[in-house]
């Protein structure tokens, strides 16, 4: 949980939309949402695939797929450079039909 909180911005621009949840725009609400997820009834294993990172100046984002049990999500994570560190300002994930076929290439970074 400490690592999750450390990556999030401490500023007022935080937002998060978990699948099936209303958008959260308060950092304390976002922290509580992750705490509830991590402390749920069963451990959650998340497999990531197809990660692509895009950076432009002080902002960047990562697109990826997340497999959580039998569910597949497309996720967007938006970052802003704060004090020389990339800090997460927005996370959103939503269901997709299936995980894409592996392309055999490594994660992509685009400037």
C-alpha positions in Angstrom: 0.0 0.0 0.0 2.9 2.4 0.8 4.3 1.9 -2.7 0.9 2.6 -4.3 0.5 5.8 -2.3 4.1 6.9 -3.1 3.5 6.8 -6.9 0.4 9.0 -6.7 0.5 12.7 -6.8 0.2 14.6 -3.6 -1.4 17.5 -5.4 -5.1 18.3 -6.1 -5.2 16.8 -9.7 -5.6 13.1 -8.7 -8.5 11.1 -10.3 -9.3 7.4 -10.5 -12.0 5.3 -12.1 -12.1 1.6 -11.3 -14.4 -0.6 -13.4 -17.9 -0.3 -12.0 -17.0 2.5 -9.6 -17.9 6.2 -9.8 -15.0 8.5 -10.6 -12.9 9.4 -7.6 -11.3 12.9 -7.4 -10.1 13.2 -3.9 -6.6 11.7 -3.0 -7.9 10.3 0.3 -10.8 8.6 -1.5 -8.4 7.2 -4.1 -6.1 5.8 -1.4 -9.1 4.3 0.4 -10.3 2.6 -2.9 -6.9 1.0 -3.4 -6.8 -0.1 0.3 -10.2 -1.7 -0.1 -9.0 -3.5 -3.3 -5.8 -4.7 -1.7 -7.6 -5.9 1.5 -10.4 -7.7 -0.4 -11.5 -11.2 0.4 -8.9 -12.8 -1.9 -5.5 -11.8 -3.2 -5.5 -10.2 -6.6 -3.0 -11.3 -9.2 -2.6 -8.8 -12.1 -0.8 -9.7 -15.3 0.2 -6.8 -17.5 0.5 -7.0 -21.3 1.0 -4.7 -24.3 2.4 -1.7 -22.3 3.0 1.4 -24.3 4.5 4.6 -22.8 4.1 8.0 -24.3 5.9 11.1 -23.0 5.6 14.8 -23.9 7.4 17.3 -21.8 6.2 17.1 -18.2 3.3 14.7 -18.9 3.1 11.1 -20.0 0.8 8.2 -20.1 0.9 4.4 -20.2 -1.6 2.2 -22.0 -1.8 -1.5 -21.2 -3.9 -4.5 -20.7 -4.5 -6.0 -17.3 -5.6 -9.6 -16.7 -7.3 -10.0 -13.3 -8.5 -13.6 -12.9 -10.7 -14.2 -15.9 -11.3 -10.5 -16.6 -9.3 -8.4 -19.1 -9.1 -4.6 -18.7 -7.7 -1.9 -20.9 -6.0 0.6 -18.6 -4.8 4.2 -18.9 -2.4 5.7 -16.4 -1.5 9.4 -16.7 1.6 10.8 -15.1 3.0 14.3 -14.5 6.6 15.0 -13.5 6.7 16.5 -10.0 10.0 17.4 -8.4 11.9 15.3 -10.9 9.7 12.2 -10.4 6.8 10.8 -12.5 3.7 10.8 -10.3 0.4 9.2 -11.2 -2.4 11.7 -11.6 -5.1 9.5 -13.2 -5.9 5.8 -13.5 -8.8 4.3 -15.4 -9.5 0.7 -16.4 -12.4 -0.9 -18.2 -13.3 -4.3 -19.5 -12.4 -5.5 -23.0 -13.4 -8.8 -24.7 -9.9 -10.4 -24.6 -6.2 -10.0 -24.1 -4.5 -9.2 -27.4 -2.2 -11.7 -28.9 1.5 -11.2 -27.8 3.4 -9.3 -30.5 6.8 -10.5 -29.3 8.2 -7.0 -28.9 9.2 -5.2 -25.8 7.2 -2.4 -24.1 7.2 0.6 -26.3 8.1 4.2 -25.4 7.1 7.1 -27.6 8.2 10.7 -27.2 
